[in-house]
Each structure stands twice: as C-alpha cells, then as structure tokens.
C-alpha cells in the first residue's frame, strides 16, 4: 500500500477542496482527502481498501476494472491525463455531475493514479438557470411588437427580432450581416452615418433618429433610439436599437391611448376608463345601469387548468357578456376575473332582465382541456342617478351590490344603502376579527350540558365570545358567518380548539372531574386533509385523551362525503374522537348517511324544541329521537328554555339537554363551578 501518511501528499489531501482519491493499478483506494466525505458522503476510513468504483453509478461501476485492465495492456487512455465530465455516485445512492481529472505516477516500482473529483452540481444548475433565463429573455424580445436590432461597429446587423424582420419582409438569416444602409430608403441612408458618432464620440451614449425603411411595400417610418453597448465576447463597442413604427403618427398615438385605457387581454376598457368614456356619451335625462360581475372560485380554474386556460375563460366571459348586452353598452375589466358593464335602461325591470341575460350567458359550460366546466357568476347592479348622482362612484356601488349577492348566495342583487352599510360593517368586522385572532382576544365561554338521567353536568359546548374595545360585545351570529365567508373559519376553529385544549388540561391539573368539551367545526376546515393530524398533535401537546374534545359538524358537511372529509372522518374515529351531528333535522336529514356514518351523537336544533308544545312538533321530535336511538346514538336537545320542554324531552327519551333553562354559556371559571340546581 502506498505510504505517505506524514508527507506533503498527506497535507495536500487534508487541504484539498475537491475530493482527491489515490488508487493503485488494481483500482483499490490507497488514500483519500478529507473532502471525500463532503463530496461523496463516505468517511475516509470507509473508502481506503475499497474499489474506486464505489464512487461510480452503473454502467461505469461494473466496467471500471475493465477500463484499467485495458489501459495497463497498452490501450489508449480514456481519462488519464485528459479529464472528462462524468457522473458520480454518493453513499446514499444519489448521482451528481462531476469533473474528473486523473494523473498517473510511479512509486515503489508500481503505478498509482490520482483522481481529482470536482462536484459540478452548482455549476450545472447555474448553466440550466442561465439557459432558462436566456430563453426567457429571448422569448420576451421576440414577442415585442417594437423593432429590436443589434449592429456591430461596421453597422452590420448581428441580431434582429421577429418584428423587425417581419416589417422588412426578410428572414432572420437574410438580415444577419446586412449593412443597415441597405435596409433604408435612399433619403434615410445618410442618417445612418449619424450612428457612427456613437462609436467615435465616447461622450455620447445615445442617439435618436427617424428612418424610412425599405419594406417592399410603402416605406415604413420608424422612430429609433440607438445606444452604445459593449459586446462581452470581444470587448468591442456595438449599437443596440429600439424602433417604433410611426408610419401613421396619428395611428400610433391612437394605439398608445388604446393601450393606456384598455385591458391587453380582452381589449375591454380598464375600470378607471369606463366612467370617462361614459361621460363622453352620456345622454342627459337617461338612466344607466352599472353591472359588476364576478365568478365564484375562479382561482380553481387557474389551479386546475393553468393560467393560460384561465385567461381564455376571461376572454370568453367578455364575449358572452357582450353578446347579451345592447350595442350601446360599455364594458370594462377592472382587474382579475371581474367585469364591469354600463348600459342605458328605462328602469329597474330592464336592468334586471339584462343582468339576468348576461349572467345566464356567462354560466353556460366552458370547454377546458376536454372538460365541461361551469362557473357560478354573481352580479350586482347600481342605478344612475337613482343610487348616486356621482358617476365616478357607480362602479364602487355596483361592486358593493355584487358582494351582497355573494353574501346572500343569490345570483343578482341591486344596490341599497342599507346593504352597503352592512357590507362596510362586514369588512370592518372581518379586519378586526383577524386582529383579534392574532392577538388572542377572542374569549371562550362554556355552556354546560346536563344529563336528564342523572340531572348532573355531563359536558360543555365551547362558544366564542368577542368584546371589541369600540363596538362592545359582538354577537357570534354576526362574526362567525363573516369569518366563514372570509375564509377565516379554519383559523377560528384552530384557535378555539387550542384554547379548549388548554382549558381541558387545566381542569385535569386541578383535579376536577374531566368532562368532554364540544367544539363546532366548519365545513371548510373539516375537509382540510391536515386537520386530523393537527388535532392529534394538539392532544399530544396538552397530554389529553381523545375523550377530552368532541367535534360537532353540520349535516351539510357530510353530504357527498368528499375524499378529504371521508379520510378525516376515519382518522378521527381511529383516534377515538367523538363526533356529533349538529342542528340535526334542519338540512339534509337522511337515513342513508346515518347508516353509513359511525357518529356518536345527534343534536336536535332549537327550532324543533320551540315547537314541542304543538302535538305535531312533539311528534317530529319523537321521530328524530327514535331515529337516533335506532342507530344507537346519544340524543342532545339544544336551546331548552322551559321546564315543560324538559319534561317532554325526558318522556320522549332524550339523553342530554342544554339551554337557558339550566345555564347560558358562562366564562370558564363560572362554568367549571356550575352545578345543576334541584327543583
């Protein structure tokens, strides 16, 4: 074995940045540099005595000994003294690009080989990124409608984009090497000489000239801006030019105004331009309707089919809307997927009819990659001058009406002052709610649940309570729907569950009897694939058993049982989490889903409890309880407020009740100390 443990070679091996490998003529590793571990993942001790092919993927791994044998037999060297780019293999099996340089030396009458392995991963990635960037910038240049060219120091074309080649009626290959003067009309050739000043006068970096170019048709006028640039390949100065076709100056100015005022995708007006255009055609004494349209969940189109398909749908939406509108209508794209339309009307009825026709046209299925895709669109209408005499405010009012349509889950609504005030209130509440959640100023109250069999407290339901410094107490009936509509439902759920977990842990630490705390979960959150795992982590974090927290879900969550919901349901049941169906009977009550689902409890909605005094109401509740008992489910009645209701529910076999008859939702300490009073 080659010996040089304390010599210069050893020092080199320790200091080397690249992996250095010393092998004998049989391919056995004699020494390696410390950097082998960084490059290949092996420690030096794992390498010495092994065949160097351990660093190679197949087929080189199997063929390497043959390469060495062929070389020793007098064959031509494939790497030795030459070097090449190849592929290395790490200890974990990962392959990577590397540059291998091999040298041969003799010692002790034997041949040895030193290989230097340079990891090319970063270099290769950089080349890939450069190639992508080059293609991207080339695509950008090629897509420009302006003329772009590059001239060498003899004014010969070294680059021309498609627009420049097209206007000249020549191919790219025909242009390269052509002198600029040969591309200009007779009267403009002398102007080309002005460009020489950019190359000779170092004080001047840019020059603007107008050329008449020879196009094979009528000469084309173009305003050009040329500047001096350095060619990085040879260090010589070149000239880069950007030209704008100004053959028809008025046409060019008109085009500039069009691009400033119109959306580039649809050709529609920008939102800010619609009012200005309408002012120019406004007929005194006529009424106008402003219609704002927005499709629901348009982001799903982009996510599923790509942004190019999304843009195609927006163009189709605009065309369909135009087909259902009067010719005098003006249409704009304020941004994103919204459309804004203004058109003259005789009154509210005509505005409504036109709006419905537009929405009907826009909700017809769209063909996307062979799929039939239906967009649900919402629209809001504001009337001028009925809703405002300020024309500039009309788009804002139409958008407010559209937001109200989304909130009311209807297709078309008209602007009203009251609805607008409610919209502004919802926006304010939503923003304040985000702050309250981040600052943890939402309180949790607990409403006791009472067992009718033992007349003792048997659990709680957690309810969020919010006291705003300016508005005072904000009703859950207001902020919970706003949270769900604004996408804050999952965040609210997680906030409540974490707070409840802390409360449950404190109860156990205090030595009190642990009672389950129920939390209502929104549909969006229950369909989150990560929800079940997150809840399991929360239980572990607070050292809680699965019985500490119960989940309440509405019937609507279970209808259809999407894959994510089914997976969560199964995971939660495997964890041992109890699940209740909240507000049972108000939505989609069905024997079929009760049969399929392994739930623990049904909660009868307060609306049914309020009708217990009516024989038909009592019969309905009796049926609901009987249905639950048939499936072995616990029955809880919500909103019990009268002793007579308690008596009927006891007689009908209800298990648990909650409501103001016993206790409202209380602050945590009061709820923990609360006991059922004997009557």
VENBELPE-V54551 format. One record per backbone hydrogen bond with DSSP energy under -0.5 kcal/mol. NH is the residue of the N-H (numbers start at 1). CO is the residue of the C=O. Records with the same first field share a line. If there is no record, write none. Layout:
NH = CO + CO
This chain:
4 = 2
7 = 4
10 = 4
11 = 7
12 = 8
13 = 9
14 = 10
15 = 11
16 = 12
19 = 117
21 = 115
22 = 31
23 = 21 + 113
24 = 28
25 = 111
27 = 24
29 = 50
30 = 22
31 = 22
33 = 20
34 = 13
35 = 13
36 = 33
37 = 34
39 = 35
40 = 36
41 = 36 + 37
42 = 36
46 = 43
47 = 43 + 44
48 = 44
49 = 29
50 = 47
52 = 27
54 = 51
55 = 52
56 = 53
57 = 87
61 = 57
63 = 59
64 = 60
67 = 63
68 = 64
69 = 65
70 = 66
71 = 67
72 = 68
73 = 69
74 = 71
75 = 70
81 = 102
82 = 79
83 = 79
84 = 100
86 = 98
88 = 96
89 = 55
90 = 94
91 = 40
93 = 90
96 = 88
98 = 86
99 = 118
100 = 84 + 98
101 = 99 + 116
102 = 79
103 = 114
105 = 112
107 = 110
110 = 107
112 = 105
113 = 23
114 = 103
115 = 21 + 113
116 = 101
117 = 19 + 115
118 = 99 + 116
119 = 117
120 = 97
124 = 120
125 = 121
126 = 122
127 = 123
128 = 124
129 = 125
130 = 126
131 = 127
132 = 128
133 = 129
134 = 130
135 = 131
136 = 132
137 = 133
138 = 134
139 = 135
140 = 136
141 = 137
142 = 138
143 = 139
144 = 140 + 141
147 = 243
149 = 241
150 = 159
151 = 239
152 = 156
155 = 152
157 = 178
158 = 150
159 = 150
161 = 148
165 = 161
166 = 162
167 = 163
168 = 164
169 = 165 + 166
170 = 165
175 = 171
176 = 172
177 = 157
178 = 175
180 = 155
182 = 179
183 = 180
184 = 181
185 = 212
188 = 185
189 = 185 + 186
190 = 186
192 = 188 + 189
193 = 189 + 190
194 = 191
195 = 192
196 = 193
197 = 194
198 = 195
199 = 195 + 196
200 = 196
201 = 197
202 = 200
204 = 201
205 = 203
207 = 226
209 = 224
211 = 222
213 = 211 + 220
214 = 183
215 = 213
220 = 213
221 = 219
222 = 211
223 = 244
224 = 209 + 222
225 = 242
226 = 207 + 224
227 = 240
228 = 205
229 = 238
231 = 236
232 = 230
235 = 231
238 = 229
239 = 151
240 = 227
241 = 149
242 = 225
243 = 147
244 = 223
246 = 221
247 = 221
249 = 247
252 = 248
253 = 249
254 = 250
255 = 251
256 = 252
257 = 253
258 = 254
259 = 255
260 = 256
261 = 257
262 = 258
263 = 268
267 = 263
269 = 331
270 = 261
271 = 333
273 = 270
274 = 270 + 271
275 = 271
276 = 272
277 = 273
278 = 274
279 = 275
280 = 276
281 = 277 + 278
282 = 278
284 = 282
286 = 283
287 = 345
288 = 384
289 = 343
290 = 382
291 = 289 + 341
292 = 290 + 380
293 = 339
294 = 378
296 = 376
298 = 295
300 = 297
301 = 298
302 = 298
303 = 299
304 = 300
305 = 301
306 = 301 + 302
310 = 306
311 = 307
312 = 308
313 = 309
314 = 310
315 = 311
316 = 312
317 = 313
318 = 314
319 = 315
320 = 316
321 = 317
322 = 318
323 = 319
324 = 320 + 321
325 = 322
329 = 326
330 = 342
332 = 340
333 = 269
334 = 332
335 = 338
338 = 335
339 = 293
340 = 332
341 = 291
342 = 330
343 = 289
345 = 287
351 = 347
352 = 348
353 = 349
354 = 350
355 = 351
356 = 352
357 = 353
358 = 354
359 = 355
360 = 356
361 = 357
362 = 358
363 = 359
364 = 361
366 = 373
368 = 366 + 371
371 = 368
373 = 366 + 371
376 = 374
377 = 375
378 = 294
379 = 411
380 = 292
381 = 413
382 = 290
384 = 288
387 = 383
388 = 383
391 = 389
393 = 390
394 = 391
397 = 393
398 = 394
399 = 395
400 = 396
401 = 397
402 = 398
403 = 399
404 = 400
405 = 401
406 = 402
407 = 403
408 = 404
409 = 405 + 406
410 = 405
413 = 379
415 = 381
420 = 416
421 = 417
422 = 418
423 = 419
424 = 420
425 = 421
426 = 422
427 = 423
428 = 424
429 = 425
430 = 426
431 = 427
432 = 428
433 = 429
434 = 430
435 = 431
436 = 432
437 = 433
438 = 434
439 = 435
440 = 436 + 437
441 = 436
442 = 436
443 = 441 + 465
445 = 443 + 463
446 = 666
447 = 461
448 = 446
449 = 459
450 = 657
451 = 456
452 = 655
453 = 655
455 = 451
456 = 451
458 = 449
459 = 449
460 = 516
461 = 447
462 = 518
463 = 445
465 = 443
466 = 474
467 = 441
468 = 466 + 472
472 = 468
474 = 466
475 = 473
478 = 475
479 = 475
480 = 476
482 = 478
483 = 479
484 = 480
485 = 481
486 = 482
487 = 484
488 = 483
489 = 483
492 = 488
493 = 489
494 = 490
495 = 491
496 = 492
497 = 493
498 = 494
499 = 495
500 = 496
501 = 497
502 = 498
503 = 499
504 = 500
505 = 501
506 = 502
507 = 503
508 = 504
509 = 505
510 = 506
511 = 508
512 = 507
517 = 548
518 = 460 + 516
519 = 550
521 = 552
526 = 522
527 = 523
528 = 525
531 = 528
534 = 530
535 = 531
536 = 532
537 = 533
538 = 534
539 = 535
540 = 536
541 = 537
542 = 538
543 = 540
544 = 539
548 = 545
549 = 546
550 = 517
551 = 578
552 = 519
553 = 580
555 = 582
557 = 554
558 = 554 + 555
559 = 555
561 = 558
566 = 562
567 = 563
568 = 564
569 = 565
570 = 566
571 = 567
572 = 568
573 = 569
574 = 570
575 = 571
576 = 572 + 573
577 = 572
580 = 551
581 = 601
582 = 553 + 580
584 = 581 + 603
586 = 583
594 = 590
595 = 591
596 = 592
597 = 593
599 = 597
600 = 579
601 = 579
602 = 634
603 = 581
604 = 602 + 636
605 = 584
608 = 605
609 = 605
610 = 606
611 = 608
612 = 609
614 = 611
618 = 614
619 = 615
620 = 616
621 = 617
622 = 618
623 = 619
624 = 620
625 = 621
626 = 622
627 = 623
628 = 624
629 = 625
630 = 626
631 = 627 + 628
632 = 629
633 = 628
634 = 600
636 = 602
637 = 656
638 = 604
640 = 658
641 = 639
646 = 642
647 = 643
648 = 644
649 = 645
650 = 646
651 = 647
652 = 648
653 = 649 + 650
654 = 649
655 = 635
656 = 635
657 = 450
658 = 637
661 = 640
662 = 659
663 = 659
666 = 446
668 = 444
671 = 667
672 = 668
673 = 669
674 = 670
